[in-house]
Amino acid sequence: MSLSKTEAKKLLERLIFDTDRPHEWIEDIWSLSPTLGEDAAKLVEVFEALIECCPQEKLENLVQFYCREVLES
């Protein structure tokens, strides 16, 4: 299975944030606690940077591994 970075990012976002988009998740956290909201924003920023700098093959392996884990749970 060959995935583009965009497809891999979307799949990983669904695994991590369920149905929310990352920025909606940040807003939800921010409404509970501004301090935690700042941390959530940093986490999403790092997540997006890692997706951009990670080689496509490694992203595919990561997605396949975690999809298998979810399906086996």
N, CA, C and O atoms as CSV, one atom per row, in Angstrom:
chain,resi,resn,atom,element,x,y,z
A,1,MET,N,N,0.848,-1.168,0.000
A,1,MET,CA,C,0.000,0.000,0.000
A,1,MET,C,C,0.894,1.231,0.000
A,1,MET,O,O,1.730,1.394,0.888
A,2,SER,N,N,0.723,2.078,-0.969
A,2,SER,CA,C,1.502,3.301,-1.080
A,2,SER,C,C,0.624,4.483,-0.676
A,2,SER,O,O,-0.470,4.669,-1.209
A,3,LEU,N,N,1.115,5.273,0.270
A,3,LEU,CA,C,0.374,6.426,0.764
A,3,LEU,C,C,1.162,7.699,0.527
A,3,LEU,O,O,2.386,7.714,0.652
A,4,SER,N,N,0.464,8.756,0.190
A,4,SER,CA,C,1.114,10.058,0.123
A,4,SER,C,C,1.262,10.574,1.558
A,4,SER,O,O,0.647,10.043,2.482
A,5,LYS,N,N,2.076,11.604,1.730
A,5,LYS,CA,C,2.225,12.198,3.061
A,5,LYS,C,C,0.891,12.739,3.556
A,5,LYS,O,O,0.585,12.645,4.745
A,6,THR,N,N,0.103,13.298,2.661
A,6,THR,CA,C,-1.200,13.843,3.041
A,6,THR,C,C,-2.118,12.746,3.553
A,6,THR,O,O,-2.790,12.918,4.570
A,7,GLU,N,N,-2.149,11.614,2.849
A,7,GLU,CA,C,-2.984,10.487,3.273
A,7,GLU,C,C,-2.502,9.935,4.610
A,7,GLU,O,O,-3.306,9.655,5.499
A,8,ALA,N,N,-1.196,9.782,4.748
A,8,ALA,CA,C,-0.633,9.274,6.000
A,8,ALA,C,C,-0.960,10.220,7.150
A,8,ALA,O,O,-1.317,9.775,8.241
A,9,LYS,N,N,-0.840,11.510,6.912
A,9,LYS,CA,C,-1.141,12.496,7.949
A,9,LYS,C,C,-2.604,12.393,8.369
A,9,LYS,O,O,-2.902,12.417,9.563
A,10,LYS,N,N,-3.513,12.281,7.415
A,10,LYS,CA,C,-4.938,12.179,7.732
A,10,LYS,C,C,-5.231,10.923,8.549
A,10,LYS,O,O,-5.992,10.974,9.516
A,11,LEU,N,N,-4.637,9.808,8.167
A,11,LEU,CA,C,-4.855,8.567,8.910
A,11,LEU,C,C,-4.308,8.670,10.333
A,11,LEU,O,O,-4.965,8.247,11.284
A,12,LEU,N,N,-3.115,9.226,10.478
A,12,LEU,CA,C,-2.539,9.386,11.811
A,12,LEU,C,C,-3.362,10.363,12.651
A,12,LEU,O,O,-3.539,10.149,13.851
A,13,GLU,N,N,-3.860,11.424,12.038
A,13,GLU,CA,C,-4.724,12.360,12.757
A,13,GLU,C,C,-5.969,11.647,13.274
A,13,GLU,O,O,-6.378,11.866,14.414
A,14,ARG,N,N,-6.576,10.796,12.446
A,14,ARG,CA,C,-7.773,10.071,12.886
A,14,ARG,C,C,-7.451,9.116,14.024
A,14,ARG,O,O,-8.257,8.942,14.938
A,15,LEU,N,N,-6.276,8.494,13.975
A,15,LEU,CA,C,-5.882,7.603,15.057
A,15,LEU,C,C,-5.641,8.358,16.367
A,15,LEU,O,O,-6.003,7.879,17.441
A,16,ILE,N,N,-5.039,9.522,16.271
A,16,ILE,CA,C,-4.671,10.283,17.468
A,16,ILE,C,C,-5.836,11.104,18.001
A,16,ILE,O,O,-6.098,11.093,19.204
A,17,PHE,N,N,-6.534,11.812,17.129
A,17,PHE,CA,C,-7.534,12.785,17.557
A,17,PHE,C,C,-8.963,12.296,17.364
A,17,PHE,O,O,-9.898,13.084,17.501
A,18,ASP,N,N,-9.157,11.027,17.053
A,18,ASP,CA,C,-10.471,10.459,16.780
A,18,ASP,C,C,-11.124,11.216,15.625
A,18,ASP,O,O,-10.552,11.292,14.538
A,19,THR,N,N,-12.300,11.770,15.847
A,19,THR,CA,C,-12.991,12.432,14.741
A,19,THR,C,C,-12.682,13.923,14.664
A,19,THR,O,O,-12.978,14.566,13.656
A,20,ASP,N,N,-12.091,14.475,15.716
A,20,ASP,CA,C,-11.763,15.905,15.719
A,20,ASP,C,C,-10.574,16.190,14.825
A,20,ASP,O,O,-9.690,15.352,14.647
A,21,ARG,N,N,-10.571,17.370,14.275
A,21,ARG,CA,C,-9.378,17.847,13.588
A,21,ARG,C,C,-8.439,18.353,14.674
A,21,ARG,O,O,-8.902,18.790,15.728
A,22,PRO,N,N,-7.142,18.304,14.442
A,22,PRO,CA,C,-6.199,18.729,15.484
A,22,PRO,C,C,-6.465,20.128,16.028
A,22,PRO,O,O,-6.332,20.360,17.230
A,23,HIS,N,N,-6.837,21.055,15.160
A,23,HIS,CA,C,-7.039,22.423,15.634
A,23,HIS,C,C,-8.333,22.553,16.444
A,23,HIS,O,O,-8.421,23.399,17.334
A,24,GLU,N,N,-9.329,21.729,16.146
A,24,GLU,CA,C,-10.532,21.698,16.973
A,24,GLU,C,C,-10.202,21.101,18.342
A,24,GLU,O,O,-10.719,21.551,19.365
A,25,TRP,N,N,-9.338,20.086,18.351
A,25,TRP,CA,C,-8.888,19.471,19.591
A,25,TRP,C,C,-8.164,20.504,20.464
A,25,TRP,O,O,-8.385,20.572,21.673
A,26,ILE,N,N,-7.297,21.305,19.835
A,26,ILE,CA,C,-6.590,22.361,20.569
A,26,ILE,C,C,-7.600,23.320,21.201
A,26,ILE,O,O,-7.469,23.676,22.372
A,27,GLU,N,N,-8.598,23.734,20.437
A,27,GLU,CA,C,-9.605,24.664,20.963
A,27,GLU,C,C,-10.367,24.053,22.137
A,27,GLU,O,O,-10.653,24.738,23.119
A,28,ASP,N,N,-10.696,22.761,22.035
A,28,ASP,CA,C,-11.384,22.085,23.141
A,28,ASP,C,C,-10.518,22.073,24.397
A,28,ASP,O,O,-11.002,22.353,25.493
A,29,ILE,N,N,-9.238,21.749,24.234
A,29,ILE,CA,C,-8.320,21.722,25.371
A,29,ILE,C,C,-8.149,23.130,25.929
A,29,ILE,O,O,-8.149,23.331,27.144
A,30,TRP,N,N,-8.003,24.099,25.032
A,30,TRP,CA,C,-7.799,25.489,25.443
A,30,TRP,C,C,-8.977,25.984,26.291
A,30,TRP,O,O,-8.788,26.717,27.262
A,31,SER,N,N,-10.189,25.577,25.913
A,31,SER,CA,C,-11.371,26.020,26.675
A,31,SER,C,C,-11.379,25.436,28.085
A,31,SER,O,O,-11.962,26.023,28.997
A,32,LEU,N,N,-10.738,24.289,28.265
A,32,LEU,CA,C,-10.642,23.692,29.602
A,32,LEU,C,C,-9.535,24.326,30.427
A,32,LEU,O,O,-9.686,24.559,31.627
A,33,SER,N,N,-8.410,24.603,29.758
A,33,SER,CA,C,-7.256,25.173,30.447
A,33,SER,C,C,-6.339,25.839,29.428
A,33,SER,O,O,-5.796,25.164,28.554
A,34,PRO,N,N,-6.162,27.148,29.527
A,34,PRO,CA,C,-5.266,27.827,28.583
A,34,PRO,C,C,-3.834,27.275,28.616
A,34,PRO,O,O,-3.176,27.205,27.577
A,35,THR,N,N,-3.358,26.892,29.778
A,35,THR,CA,C,-1.999,26.343,29.876
A,35,THR,C,C,-1.892,25.026,29.115
A,35,THR,O,O,-0.947,24.808,28.356
A,36,LEU,N,N,-2.871,24.153,29.328
A,36,LEU,CA,C,-2.872,22.885,28.591
A,36,LEU,C,C,-3.129,23.113,27.103
A,36,LEU,O,O,-2.633,22.363,26.262
A,37,GLY,N,N,-3.900,24.141,26.781
A,37,GLY,CA,C,-4.143,24.476,25.380
A,37,GLY,C,C,-2.866,24.862,24.666
A,37,GLY,O,O,-2.660,24.490,23.511
A,38,GLU,N,N,-1.998,25.614,25.351
A,38,GLU,CA,C,-0.698,25.967,24.760
A,38,GLU,C,C,0.132,24.712,24.516
A,38,GLU,O,O,0.780,24.580,23.478
A,39,ASP,N,N,0.109,23.793,25.476
A,39,ASP,CA,C,0.845,22.538,25.308
A,39,ASP,C,C,0.273,21.720,24.152
A,39,ASP,O,O,1.021,21.122,23.377
A,40,ALA,N,N,-1.050,21.696,24.040
A,40,ALA,CA,C,-1.703,20.968,22.940
A,40,ALA,C,C,-1.305,21.567,21.595
A,40,ALA,O,O,-1.052,20.838,20.636
A,41,ALA,N,N,-1.251,22.896,21.526
A,41,ALA,CA,C,-0.861,23.563,20.279
A,41,ALA,C,C,0.572,23.216,19.903
A,41,ALA,O,O,0.869,22.987,18.731
A,42,LYS,N,N,1.462,23.177,20.891
A,42,LYS,CA,C,2.861,22.796,20.628
A,42,LYS,C,C,2.938,21.351,20.140
A,42,LYS,O,O,3.697,21.032,19.225
A,43,LEU,N,N,2.147,20.488,20.760
A,43,LEU,CA,C,2.143,19.077,20.370
A,43,LEU,C,C,1.718,18.910,18.915
A,43,LEU,O,O,2.343,18.156,18.170
A,44,VAL,N,N,0.668,19.602,18.508
A,44,VAL,CA,C,0.197,19.512,17.122
A,44,VAL,C,C,1.235,20.105,16.172
A,44,VAL,O,O,1.448,19.583,15.078
A,45,GLU,N,N,1.873,21.186,16.585
A,45,GLU,CA,C,2.910,21.795,15.749
A,45,GLU,C,C,4.066,20.820,15.513
A,45,GLU,O,O,4.564,20.705,14.393
A,46,VAL,N,N,4.489,20.125,16.560
A,46,VAL,CA,C,5.568,19.149,16.427
A,46,VAL,C,C,5.106,17.959,15.587
A,46,VAL,O,O,5.865,17.455,14.759
A,47,PHE,N,N,3.872,17.510,15.793
A,47,PHE,CA,C,3.307,16.420,15.000
A,47,PHE,C,C,3.376,16.757,13.509
A,47,PHE,O,O,3.821,15.941,12.701
A,48,GLU,N,N,2.930,17.968,13.152
A,48,GLU,CA,C,2.934,18.383,11.751
A,48,GLU,C,C,4.354,18.488,11.202
A,48,GLU,O,O,4.594,18.137,10.047
A,49,ALA,N,N,5.297,18.964,12.010
A,49,ALA,CA,C,6.695,19.059,11.571
A,49,ALA,C,C,7.290,17.672,11.356
A,49,ALA,O,O,8.038,17.455,10.402
A,50,LEU,N,N,6.962,16.746,12.231
A,50,LEU,CA,C,7.470,15.377,12.074
A,50,LEU,C,C,6.934,14.722,10.806
A,50,LEU,O,O,7.660,14.013,10.110
A,51,ILE,N,N,5.673,14.960,10.516
A,51,ILE,CA,C,5.093,14.420,9.281
A,51,ILE,C,C,5.849,14.964,8.075
A,51,ILE,O,O,6.167,14.217,7.149
A,52,GLU,N,N,6.138,16.259,8.083
A,52,GLU,CA,C,6.824,16.888,6.950
A,52,GLU,C,C,8.255,16.381,6.771
A,52,GLU,O,O,8.708,16.223,5.637
A,53,CYS,N,N,8.963,16.126,7.847
A,53,CYS,CA,C,10.374,15.756,7.699
A,53,CYS,C,C,10.593,14.243,7.667
A,53,CYS,O,O,11.702,13.787,7.388
A,54,CYS,N,N,9.564,13.473,7.944
A,54,CYS,CA,C,9.702,12.017,7.951
A,54,CYS,C,C,9.633,11.486,6.505
A,54,CYS,O,O,8.764,11.897,5.737
A,55,PRO,N,N,10.541,10.582,6.140
A,55,PRO,CA,C,10.476,9.991,4.795
A,55,PRO,C,C,9.155,9.241,4.582
A,55,PRO,O,O,8.612,8.651,5.516
A,56,GLN,N,N,8.655,9.270,3.373
A,56,GLN,CA,C,7.365,8.668,3.052
A,56,GLN,C,C,7.317,7.185,3.426
A,56,GLN,O,O,6.307,6.714,3.948
A,57,GLU,N,N,8.379,6.459,3.168
A,57,GLU,CA,C,8.402,5.026,3.478
A,57,GLU,C,C,8.203,4.786,4.976
A,57,GLU,O,O,7.475,3.874,5.368
A,58,LYS,N,N,8.842,5.595,5.802
A,58,LYS,CA,C,8.697,5.444,7.249
A,58,LYS,C,C,7.286,5.803,7.705
A,58,LYS,O,O,6.741,5.173,8.612
A,59,LEU,N,N,6.703,6.810,7.077
A,59,LEU,CA,C,5.316,7.161,7.401
A,59,LEU,C,C,4.373,6.007,7.063
A,59,LEU,O,O,3.474,5.682,7.838
A,60,GLU,N,N,4.587,5.396,5.903
A,60,GLU,CA,C,3.756,4.251,5.517
A,60,GLU,C,C,3.891,3.121,6.520
A,60,GLU,O,O,2.892,2.520,6.913
A,61,ASN,N,N,5.107,2.826,6.939
A,61,ASN,CA,C,5.329,1.772,7.931
A,61,ASN,C,C,4.643,2.095,9.250
A,61,ASN,O,O,4.044,1.220,9.875
A,62,LEU,N,N,4.729,3.345,9.669
A,62,LEU,CA,C,4.104,3.782,10.911
A,62,LEU,C,C,2.587,3.627,10.841
A,62,LEU,O,O,1.966,3.104,11.766
A,63,VAL,N,N,2.003,4.082,9.748
A,63,VAL,CA,C,0.554,3.970,9.576
A,63,VAL,C,C,0.134,2.509,9.562
A,63,VAL,O,O,-0.837,2.139,10.222
A,64,GLN,N,N,0.850,1.675,8.819
A,64,GLN,CA,C,0.506,0.257,8.745
A,64,GLN,C,C,0.604,-0.397,10.117
A,64,GLN,O,O,-0.256,-1.199,10.481
A,65,PHE,N,N,1.643,-0.065,10.881
A,65,PHE,CA,C,1.822,-0.638,12.214
A,65,PHE,C,C,0.657,-0.262,13.120
A,65,PHE,O,O,0.068,-1.129,13.766
A,66,TYR,N,N,0.321,1.026,13.171
A,66,TYR,CA,C,-0.733,1.465,14.073
A,66,TYR,C,C,-2.112,1.053,13.606
A,66,TYR,O,O,-2.985,0.809,14.439
A,67,CYS,N,N,-2.339,0.967,12.315
A,67,CYS,CA,C,-3.623,0.471,11.827
A,67,CYS,C,C,-3.794,-0.995,12.220
A,67,CYS,O,O,-4.887,-1.417,12.597
A,68,ARG,N,N,-2.738,-1.750,12.132
A,68,ARG,CA,C,-2.780,-3.159,12.544
A,68,ARG,C,C,-3.074,-3.242,14.035
A,68,ARG,O,O,-3.891,-4.063,14.451
A,69,GLU,N,N,-2.425,-2.407,14.853
A,69,GLU,CA,C,-2.644,-2.397,16.290
A,69,GLU,C,C,-4.106,-2.089,16.612
A,69,GLU,O,O,-4.706,-2.735,17.471
A,70,VAL,N,N,-4.670,-1.110,15.929
A,70,VAL,CA,C,-6.065,-0.719,16.178
A,70,VAL,C,C,-7.005,-1.856,15.791
A,70,VAL,O,O,-7.946,-2.158,16.524
A,71,LEU,N,N,-6.760,-2.481,14.658
A,71,LEU,CA,C,-7.618,-3.555,14.189
A,71,LEU,C,C,-7.531,-4.782,15.100
A,71,LEU,O,O,-8.521,-5.495,15.266
A,72,GLU,N,N,-6.375,-5.032,15.682
A,72,GLU,CA,C,-6.206,-6.195,16.553
A,72,GLU,C,C,-6.742,-5.950,17.956
A,72,GLU,O,O,-6.937,-6.902,18.711
A,73,SER,N,N,-6.983,-4.705,18.317
A,73,SER,CA,C,-7.495,-4.389,19.677
A,73,SER,C,C,-8.958,-4.704,19.801
A,73,SER,O,O,-9.545,-4.502,20.865
